[in-house]
Amino acid sequence: MLTKTQVKVIMILLDDGGHAGWDIAKQLGEKKEESNLSPILKKLESMGIIYQGEPRKSRKQQKRSGDYKEFPYYLKMSLETIKNVIRELIETNLRETWFIFKIIAGSNYLASMREKFEDDIDIAIEDELRKSPIFSDDFYKSLLKGSVHFEEALPDPEKDEIRSWWYFNR
């Protein structure tokens, strides 16, 4: 299961631009210090979801002049990673899970994954979604048959009574 902060970190990294610890802490707000974020990032690394990239020139405004380096974090570019993220999000069972899936579907990260893995990305996502109890009934099985794209497989609670009931009553 993911914590809400871990989910937020994943959401930040979906832009596929790499973010240093200080930048993630700043985007999280809530007076989150970079040092307090370190265990969260290490946990996501140990789960195989993120990795720390090569050092680059820091984007942070420094009080003193000099050449400062930062180590950006990225979401891993593997089919196993996206399956792991989906599995963890479903297990976490946040009220916002479907909204998060929609953000993932439109993210630069997923676009990069599609470019790298082509149709295999949709197959991996659909396979992982099929394992979820949410998708075990005939409605979802028929929805996921064939080459349904991830975005099309996501429920829209405002347009579907069955899915809307599940979304608001879990």
Buried (B, 14 or more C-beta within 10 A) or exposed (E): EBEEBBBBBBBBBBEBEBBBBBBBBBEBEEEBEBEEBEEBBEBBBEBEBBBBBEEEEBEEEEEEEEEEEBEBBBBBBBBEBBBBBBBBBBEBEBEBBBEBBBBBBEBEBBEBBBEEBEEEBBEBBBEBBBEBEBBEEEEBEEBBEEEBBBEEBBBEBEEEEEBBEBBEEE
